[in-house]
Amino acid sequence: MAKHVEYEKVGSEYLEHRQLKRGAAGWVLLAGLGVSYVISGDFAGWNFGLAQGGWGGLLVATVLMATMYTCMVFGLAELAAALPVAGAGYGFARRALGPLGGFATGVAILIEYAIAPAAIAVFIGGYVETLGLFGLTNSWPVYLVCFLIFVGVHLFGVGEALRLMFVITGIAVVALLAFVIGMIPRFDVDKLFDLAGNDGFLPFGFAGALGALVYAIWFFLAVEGVPLAAEEARDPKRDMPRGIIGAMAALLLFAGAILVLAPGGAGSEALKGSNNPLPDAVRAAYGGDNPLAQIVNYVGLAGLVASFFSIIFAYSRQLFALSRAGYLPRWLSRTGKRKTPYLALIVPGAIGFVLAAVTRDGALLIDIAVFGAALSYVLMMVSHIVLRIREPGLERPYRTPGGVVTTGVALVLALAAVVATFFVDKTAAGITAGIVVVALAYFWFYSRHHLVAAAPEEEFAAIARAERDLG
């Protein structure tokens, strides 16, 4: 495929105007970033899986997705340490699968990260409306304020943004702990299986469990974004594996506690369609409004804000990397005086606001984001396997336990997640597939003739080609 692309020469000033701030994050901040990406999934989104598969179906789906993400995280830890670039998944696939495979992976990741903030904004609006704040009956002003404030903070500087994310995430964790402690006395096994007219562990059979995969992913969605901070990490070869694996360990604990205690205290029927399931769970468990519900509702907003805030970071870095290399319009990758890619922050933010305001459908937006994510997982795991086979001599400061067997398990489960998205929401799958097709057409007819060889991801690929030719 490399023979079918063309590179344009750029001046030395090109990369000077496209530089990120290095050394802004150690492994603790990276782990916090990984948790903040995902933590909104504990507060909203996962519960829609109860309607698809019942509690048993959602449990099966969550175990499968927990296995997939754990195996995938080990693979990404290896790739991020070996190829520490802002393009992350796109960069890994670029080296393993060529320009077309790399761009397809980058587009799938970009769909995930550009759409997820819109879904989270809808959930934030739901929490605000539930609290009765500002007398709102339509949440579009909430969406607008969220995008303006948090895109603005990212424009100010990456170090400041990551530290603020860490604080907000800590507040959200406190809310989760308060919820878990408060729901333990109200837990009743029978409540897990109380869906109206549907009895048993798998009330909708294995098909229901397959449908629930889309929502079980929400417990872990976006943790794979930690490697996007590689060019801003202090020591990516050491910090990337520690950061992403530490984040995954915390997320596994949160997912298990929420999945058991929320429906176990309130009942699956009460939560299956809720836009703010944790406060609703407390109210259902305790028979009405109470101080704990208010605490979880108010402080729980921090969880949604944390993910919203951090995924803005993720989409900007993925867009920055694709644009810097010429796959997408180059003007999107320009950075300002504070070394932040301001257009890569603003443009997707504007699109996300419009999507949230027009659709106001968190479930649809989740499904689109999940389809993009699952597609990227397939391509990244294939990339890990290809690089292990084709480049065994590549320097790997961290090696995946189990090697290609581990990432092979993640690959199979990611393929199941792709199928599940079609199964659950053909509209969302069709929208995502349409975006990918349009992007690939842009690549084929335009951008493959205008790539930038000096971009780090392209340089890594060029080095690999040269080594293969010499070998």
Residue pairs with C-beta under 8 A, 6 or more apart in sequence:
1 98
1 99
1 100
1 101
2 98
2 99
2 461
2 465
4 448
5 99
5 448
5 449
5 451
6 448
6 449
6 450
6 451
7 451
7 452
7 453
7 458
8 326
8 450
8 451
8 452
10 452
10 454
14 452
14 454
15 324
15 454
17 334
17 335
18 320
18 324
18 333
18 334
18 335
18 341
19 335
19 339
20 86
20 158
20 231
20 232
20 317
20 320
20 335
20 339
20 340
20 341
21 157
21 158
21 159
21 232
21 338
21 339
21 340
22 231
22 232
23 232
23 233
23 234
24 158
24 159
24 162
24 232
24 233
24 234
25 33
25 158
25 159
25 162
25 229
25 232
25 233
25 234
25 239
26 233
26 234
26 235
26 239
27 238
27 239
27 240
27 242
27 243
27 246
28 243
29 162
29 163
29 166
29 243
30 226
30 229
30 233
30 239
30 240
30 242
30 243
30 244
30 247
31 226
31 242
31 243
31 244
31 246
31 247
31 250
32 162
32 165
32 166
32 169
32 170
32 247
33 162
33 165
33 166
33 225
33 226
33 229
33 243
33 247
33 310
33 313
34 223
34 225
34 226
34 243
34 244
34 246
34 247
34 248
34 251
35 169
35 173
35 223
35 247
35 250
35 251
35 306
36 165
36 166
36 168
36 169
36 172
36 306
36 307
36 309
36 310
37 221
37 222
37 223
37 225
37 226
37 247
37 307
37 310
37 311
37 314
38 219
38 220
38 221
38 222
38 223
38 247
38 251
38 307
39 169
39 172
39 173
39 176
39 251
39 254
39 303
39 306
39 307
40 120
40 123
40 303
40 304
40 306
40 307
40 308
41 218
41 219
41 220
41 221
41 307
42 176
42 219
42 254
42 255
42 258
42 278
42 303
43 123
43 172
43 276
43 277
43 278
43 300
43 303
43 304
44 123
44 126
44 127
44 274
44 275
44 276
44 277
44 278
44 304
44 362
45 119
45 123
45 215
45 218
45 362
45 366
46 58
46 62
46 215
46 216
46 218
46 219
46 255
46 258
46 259
46 277
47 215
47 262
47 263
47 271
47 272
47 273
47 274
47 277
48 215
48 272
48 273
48 363
48 366
49 57
49 58
49 61
49 62
49 211
49 212
49 214
49 215
49 216
50 58
50 195
50 212
50 263
50 268
50 271
50 272
51 272
51 273
52 58
52 204
52 208
52 211
52 212
52 214
52 215
52 424
53 60
53 61
53 202
53 203
53 204
53 208
53 209
53 210
53 211
53 212
54 193
54 195
54 198
54 200
54 201
54 202
54 203
54 204
54 208
54 268
55 192
55 193
55 195
55 201
55 263
55 268
56 192
56 193
56 200
56 201
56 202
56 203
56 209
57 202
57 203
57 204
57 205
57 206
57 208
57 209
57 211
57 212
58 209
58 212
58 215
58 216
58 259
59 259
60 202
60 206
60 209
60 212
61 209
61 210
61 212
61 213
61 215
61 216
62 212
62 216
62 219
62 255
62 259
64 213
64 216
64 413
64 416
65 213
65 216
65 217
65 219
65 220
65 413
65 417
66 216
66 219
66 220
66 252
66 255
67 409
67 413
68 377
68 409
68 410
68 413
68 414
68 417
69 220
69 223
69 224
69 248
69 251
69 410
70 248
70 252
71 402
71 406
71 407
71 409
71 410
71 413
72 224
72 377
72 380
72 381
72 407
72 410
72 414
73 223
73 224
73 244
73 245
73 248
74 245
74 400
74 401
74 402
74 406
74 407
75 380
75 381
75 384
75 400
75 406
75 407
75 410
76 89
76 92
76 224
76 226
76 227
76 244
76 380
76 384
77 240
77 241
77 244
77 245
77 398
77 400
78 241
78 384
78 396
78 398
78 399
78 400
79 92
79 227
79 380
79 383
79 384
79 387
80 88
80 226
80 227
80 230
80 236
80 240
80 241
80 244
81 236
81 237
81 238
81 240
81 241
81 396
81 397
81 398
82 387
82 394
82 395
82 396
82 397
82 398
83 91
83 92
83 95
83 460
84 227
84 230
84 231
84 233
84 236
84 237
84 240
85 91
85 230
85 231
85 321
85 456
85 457
85 460
86 228
86 229
86 230
86 231
86 232
86 317
86 320
86 321
86 324
86 456
87 94
87 102
87 106
87 318
87 321
87 322
87 325
87 456
87 457
88 109
88 224
88 225
88 227
88 228
88 230
88 317
88 318
88 321
89 105
89 106
89 109
89 224
89 227
89 318
89 376
89 379
89 380
89 383
90 102
90 103
90 105
90 106
90 109
90 318
90 321
90 322
90 457
91 102
91 321
91 456
91 457
91 460
92 105
92 380
92 383
92 384
92 387
93 101
93 102
93 104
93 105
93 106
93 379
93 380
93 382
93 383
94 101
94 102
94 103
94 105
94 457
94 458
94 460
94 461
95 102
95 383
95 387
95 457
95 460
95 461
95 464
96 382
96 383
96 384
96 386
96 387
96 390
97 105
97 379
97 382
97 383
97 386
98 461
99 327
99 443
99 448
99 451
99 461
100 440
100 443
100 448
101 379
101 383
102 457
102 461
103 322
103 327
103 439
103 440
103 443
103 447
104 379
104 436
104 439
104 440
105 376
105 379
105 380
105 383
106 318
106 321
106 322
106 327
107 322
107 372
107 435
107 436
107 439
107 440
108 372
108 373
108 375
108 376
108 379
108 436
109 318
109 372
109 373
109 376
110 315
110 318
110 319
110 322
110 348
110 372
111 368
111 369
111 371
111 372
111 432
111 435
111 436
112 221
112 222
112 369
112 370
112 372
112 373
112 376
113 222
113 225
113 311
113 314
113 315
113 318
113 348
113 369
114 315
114 319
114 348
114 351
114 352
115 352
115 355
115 365
115 368
115 369
115 372
116 221
116 222
116 307
116 311
116 365
116 366
116 369
117 147
117 308
117 311
117 312
117 315
117 349
117 352
118 143
118 352
118 353
118 355
118 356
118 359
118 365
119 356
119 362
119 365
119 366
119 369
120 304
120 307
120 308
120 311
120 362
121 142
121 143
121 146
121 147
121 308
121 352
121 353
121 356
122 139
122 143
122 275
122 356
122 359
122 360
122 361
122 362
122 365
123 275
123 276
123 304
123 362
124 139
124 142
124 143
124 146
124 301
124 304
124 305
124 308
125 136
125 139
125 140
125 142
125 143
125 356
125 360
126 139
126 275
126 276
126 362
127 275
127 276
127 279
127 297
127 300
127 301
127 304
128 134
128 136
128 139
128 142
128 301
129 136
129 137
129 139
130 275
130 276
130 279
130 297
131 297
131 298
134 141
136 142
139 360
140 356
140 357
143 353
143 356
143 357
144 353
144 357
146 305
146 308
147 349
147 350
147 352
147 353
150 305
150 308
150 309
150 312
151 312
151 345
151 346
151 349
153 160
153 161
153 164
153 309
154 161
154 309
154 312
154 313
154 316
154 340
154 345
155 336
155 338
155 340
155 342
155 345
155 346
156 338
156 340
157 338
157 339
157 340
158 232
158 313
158 339
158 340
161 309
161 313
162 229
162 313
164 309
165 306
165 309
165 310
165 313
168 302
168 305
168 306
168 309
169 302
169 303
169 306
169 310
171 299
171 302
172 299
172 300
172 302
172 303
172 305
172 306
174 299
175 278
175 295
175 296
175 299
175 300
175 302
175 303
176 254
176 257
176 258
176 303
178 292
178 295
178 296
178 299
179 258
179 261
179 262
179 278
179 281
179 282
179 292
179 296
179 300
180 257
180 258
180 261
182 282
182 292
182 296
183 261
183 262
183 264
183 265
183 266
183 281
183 282
183 285
184 261
186 264
186 265
186 266
186 285
186 286
187 260
187 261
187 264
187 265
188 264
188 265
189 264
191 263
191 264
191 265
191 266
191 267
191 268
192 260
192 263
192 264
192 268
193 199
193 200
193 201
193 203
193 268
194 267
194 268
194 269
195 203
195 268
195 269
195 272
196 269
198 204
202 208
202 209
204 211
207 423
210 416
210 419
210 420
210 423
211 420
211 423
211 424
213 416
213 417
213 420
214 366
214 367
214 370
214 417
214 420
214 421
214 424
214 425
215 366
217 370
217 373
217 374
217 417
218 366
218 370
219 251
219 254
219 255
219 258
219 259
220 248
220 251
220 255
221 369
221 370
221 373
222 307
222 310
222 311
222 314
222 373
223 244
223 247
223 248
223 251
224 244
224 373
224 376
224 377
224 380
225 310
225 311
225 313
225 314
226 240
226 243
226 244
226 247
227 240
227 244
228 313
228 314
228 317
228 318
229 313
229 317
230 236
230 240
231 456
233 239
233 240
233 243
237 397
237 398
238 397
240 398
241 397
241 398
258 278
262 271
262 277
262 278
262 281
263 271
263 281
265 281
265 282
265 284
265 285
266 280
266 281
266 282
266 283
266 284
266 285
267 284
270 280
270 281
270 284
271 277
271 280
271 281
271 284
274 280
275 362
276 297
276 300
278 296
278 297
278 300
279 293
279 294
279 296
279 297
279 300
282 290
282 292
282 293
282 296
283 289
283 290
283 293
286 292
286 293
312 345
312 349
315 344
315 348
316 340
316 341
316 344
316 345
316 348
317 341
317 344
319 328
319 332
319 333
319 341
319 344
319 347
319 348
320 332
320 333
320 335
320 341
320 344
321 333
321 455
321 457
322 328
323 329
323 330
323 331
323 332
323 333
323 344
324 330
324 333
324 452
324 455
325 451
325 452
325 455
325 457
325 458
326 447
326 450
326 451
326 452
326 455
327 443
327 447
327 451
328 442
328 447
330 452
331 343
332 341
332 343
332 344
332 347
333 341
333 343
333 344
334 341
334 342
334 343
335 341
335 342
336 342
355 365
356 365
359 365
363 425
364 425
364 427
364 428
367 421
367 424
367 425
367 427
367 428
367 429
368 428
368 431
368 432
370 417
370 421
370 428
371 418
371 421
371 428
371 429
371 432
371 433
372 432
374 414
374 417
374 418
374 420
374 421
375 418
375 432
375 436
377 410
377 411
377 414
377 417
378 411
378 414
378 415
378 418
381 407
381 408
381 410
381 411
381 414
382 411
384 400
384 404
384 407
385 404
385 407
385 408
385 411
387 394
388 403
388 404
389 404
391 464
400 406
400 407
421 428
421 429
421 432
422 429
451 458
452 458
453 459
453 462
